[in-house]
Structure formats: C-alpha cells, structure tokens
Amino acid sequence: MHRYFPLIDCTSDGLEKFPMFPGKDINTTCGTGFTLFEVAPNRYRMIAQDEHEPEDYKKYKIRCPKCGVAMDIKSPHITKNTLALYACKHCE
C-alpha cells in the first residue's frame, strides 16, 4: 500500500523539507502544502497543494523519509501539482 508523507520546513527560508509520519490518504497529509507520495521502494513523488513551476520547487532540499539524507530528483514534474520524482541514493 502506498504511503503519503507530509513535508515540513526544516529551515526558516523553507528550502529544506523533512517528511513526517506517513498516512494512507493524501487528504489527511497535504495540510502542510507538500506531500511525498511513495510510488515504489525508495522512490517518492512530491505533490503540492498549490501549482508550482519547475523553478519553484527545484531549489528545495527534500529529505528521505527513511534515513534523512537529501534526495536526488530522478524525473521532472508531471503537472503543476504533481512535481518531481525523488530517490535516496543512500537507501537504494
């Protein structure tokens, strides 16, 4: 079953984001503005409540839900709300 991880800001500028405890429903986890959707083991798609352009979210440093290491972007956004696919090089 897929899991959704709400993202919270770790820095005052909001550029570093850390996932919180997972939920099974995006409606209960997207209150923070951003959510990571686990699409496969160690692969996470970032979902935004508001629309974003690529230049808006590429500056974010997204931490891995498992180990906390900053993840790499593996593929670009699908829509303005369904953003990049991230993977953790440490957990792969």
Sequence and secondary structure as in RCSB ss.txt:
>XXXX:A:sequence
MHRYFPLIDCTSDGLEKFPMFPGKDINTTCGTGFTLFEVAPNRYRMIAQDEHEPEDYKKYKIRCPKCGVAMDIKS
PHITKNTLALYACKHCE
>XXXX:A:secstr
   EEEEEESSTTS EEEE S BS HHHHGGGSEEEEEEETTEEEEEESS   HHHHTT EEB TTT  B EEEE
  SSSSEEEEEE TTT 
